[in-house]
Amino acid sequence: MNVEAMRQPAAASIQLCYRWLEAAAPILPQAAALAPGLVTAVQQYTAHQYAASLNQTAAVFHAVQHLRSTVPGLPAL
């Protein structure tokens, strides 16, 4: 996959993570601890490092899945 083809999926992943954090933080303030990872993904995206950004958001998604499995009531991704 070429770099430009990764741009849109990287942007979509960042937006999805952001929306989830925005919805989850009022329910579980500790979810805000995932924000630095998302900030890193945004920085990588801004630097046109789309593959790295996708990998970073994948790490955030993994942490979200773990939180959702342990804390009932958190929003779906």
N, C-alpha and C positions, 0 to 999 in steps of 0.2 A: 504494500500500500504506500503510495507516495505521501509526502509530508502534507501537501495541500488537502488531500482526501481525508486526513485526520483532523483537520481544523474544525469542521462542523460537529463531529462526534465529541471532540474535546469540549467545545462550547456547550453542547447539550448536557454533557456530564456535569460540568461545573454548575450550570443552572439548576439541574436536578438536585445536586447536593446542597446548593444554597437554599432552595425552597424547602428541602427537608429540614435543614438546620433552623430555618426561620420558623417552621411549624413546631419543631420538637423542643426548642429552647424554653418556651414558656411551660412546657410539661415537665421537662427534665433539664434544668439549667446546666447540669454537667455536660450536656451534649455540646455546649459551646466549646468544649475542649477540642472538638474536631475542627474548629475554625482555622487554626494555623495550617493544618494540612490542606485545607481548601484554598487558603491564601497562597500557599506554595504552588498549587495547581494553576491559579490565576496568573501568578508571576511567570510560570513556565509557558502558559498560553500566550501571554503578552510578548514573551521572548521568541515566539514561534517554535517553541519546543513542544509540539503537539503530542508526540508519543510519550514524552515524560509527563506531560499534563494528564494524559489518559491514565498512565500508571499511577499517578498520585491520586486521582479521583477514584481509581479502583481500590486503593488502600482505604480511602474514606468510606466508600461503599461497604467494604468488608467490616469496618468498625461500626457502621450504621446497622448492618445485619446482626452483628453481635449484640449491640444495644437493644435492638428490637426483639431479640430472642430472650433477653433477660429482663426487660422492662415492659410490662403490658401497657397498652394504651398509647404507645408512640405511633406516629403516623406511618403509613406505608411509603415506600419509595416511589 
